[in-house]
Amino acid sequence: MSVTRTLETDVLRDQDPELADVLFAELDRQSTTLQLIAAENFTSRAVLAALGSPLANKYAEGYPGARHHGGCEIVDVAERLAVGRARTLFGAEHANVQCHSGSAAVLAAYAALLRPGDTVLALGLSYGGHLTHGSPANFSGRWFDFVGYGVDAETGLIDHDQVRHLARNHRPKAIVCGSIAYPRHLDYAFFRDVADEVGAYLIADAAHPIGLVAGGAAPSPVPYADIVCATTHKVLRGPRGGMILCGAELAERVDRAVFPFTQGGAQMHTIAAKAVAFGEAATPAFGTYARQVVANARVLAGHLAAEGLGVITGGTDTHMITADPGPLGVDGRTARGRLAAAGIVLDCCVLPHGDGRGLRLGTAAVTTQGMGEPEMVRIAALLAAVLRGEAEAAATRAEVRGLTGGFPPYPG
Ligand SMILES: Cc1ncc(COP(=O)(O)O)c(C=O)c1O
């Protein structure tokens, strides 16, 4: 059997029809429902090919040229390509592309810079901080002393005065900026200034905006942060995984924090897929895509507001929208369930200073499918009709099927 043939899903269908059915059912779900989860996207076929390649067989502890296993000379080329492309794409002196996930990248960043018990200042979890930013259920909250800053009750924007005040009072060893639910650009220069004032490291957890940064549609944290952590699978449109960018002076500490401190063997198929995604993100077409992601999010946010939802911060600068469905008479959890039944897939999120849960939406996946502003207007109307109880789930499901049918994520 040729290598090319092993890449084909029909091999799986022949050998394991039960599991193949799951794959095709998921492809059908992704293709016929609206993917508005802000952390998701559709990778290219080239990324999928790298993920499903024989590089998955290779053990490769260590780094290119210094592995603990034999036979790494070919996969070393893949990792050097990924590192080189990431450095060029983001203008970073150093890149570590081995992190298995965004959380693993944050863990390694803390491991590189902190000791257990150190104080860290980060966006509080009830305002959109990630689990790795001090949740008591996560290693971060157990091993470090987190202090949380918040957002302004009126505007929903990060309370910069409070950040500076807390930094002066608590003298953290590190300040983290980054969020799972903040739809606006972060002022990295401000965070750098505060970090310098109190002698703290600045860690930017850019898991969400990093794809927009790659496409030139969002400001880059690279010139400001000591360490930038990111995922590769959101707007960036690569495989599920993480990475770290930093200056040359922290390169060795970061690499050791990833391997051998927090991880074992690198996943070479994923690293190869990251290289493919970085290559794609360096093209002018990706810049066009990133700008369209933001344009779509702005239109969607504007029309959701016009439909009566409370759009947090009044809009968005990014791919992400957070909204309160409360004014339409429904809480976030009920809203997510109703929308899922109608084929509109999104997340709940925290509502800063609000009661209950809100909704978090993103435009990365639908933009990859080729949808533009007219489709965003239609999506906002469909969504609001479902929340108001004006539309039967089955009827909306049929409309969503019709809409997505015109924008297949993997044509053919
Ligand atoms: C800000 C931020 N940090 C870290 C992560 C963790 O990434 P992963 O789920 O790959 O561990 C996420 C994931 O959404 C995130 O948004």
The ligand as an ORCA input file, in Angstrom:
! r2SCAN-3c Opt
* xyz 0 1
  C      -6.148     32.830     26.288
  C      -6.012     31.348     26.202
  N      -4.985     30.759     26.828
  C      -4.817     29.420     26.780
  C      -5.690     28.615     26.093
  C      -5.500     27.135     26.153
  O      -5.351     26.494     24.929
  P      -5.560     24.914     24.843
  O      -7.020     24.648     24.893
  O      -4.917     24.546     23.541
  O      -4.847     24.309     26.009
  C      -6.785     29.183     25.434
  C      -7.746     28.338     24.726
  O      -8.755     28.726     24.242
  C      -6.952     30.589     25.497
  O      -7.982     31.197     24.895
*
